[in-house]
Amino acid sequence: ANEIIHPAVKNYILEAIREEEKKKTPFFILEAALLIEEGYMSIMDEIWYIYADESIRRARLKESRGYSDEKIDSIMMNQMSEDEFRMNCEKIITNNTSVEDVKKLIDEALGEQR
């Protein structure tokens, strides 16, 4: 299924990017899993890694989605390593505290892009 879904999604995203470029939109932000694995580095100017410690990610998945430890283990085992993310991303933002804190960090990082 992934070999059918991912190319269609990538085409959809490319079209959305073209539309926003026509409007002179300053930023096009895409939040998605598998950006690196699916080769999005070739179509994005930058890929950022929003990082949180494993214990925090686990707590958030339990709270927000009700996932069991086994489900979380399975998800994390199928993800790239932290080192792989860090090697493939231009910016790394640590998201260990509140939503407000991470928004400030993202705003600061975006400010550097202007």
Secondary structure, 3 states (H helix, E strand, C coil): CHHHHHHHHHHHHHHHHHHHHHCCCCCCCCCCCCCCCCCHHHCCCCCEEEECCHHHHHHHHHHHHCCCHHHHHHHHHCCCCHHHHHHHCCEEEECCCCHHHHHHHHHHHHHHHC
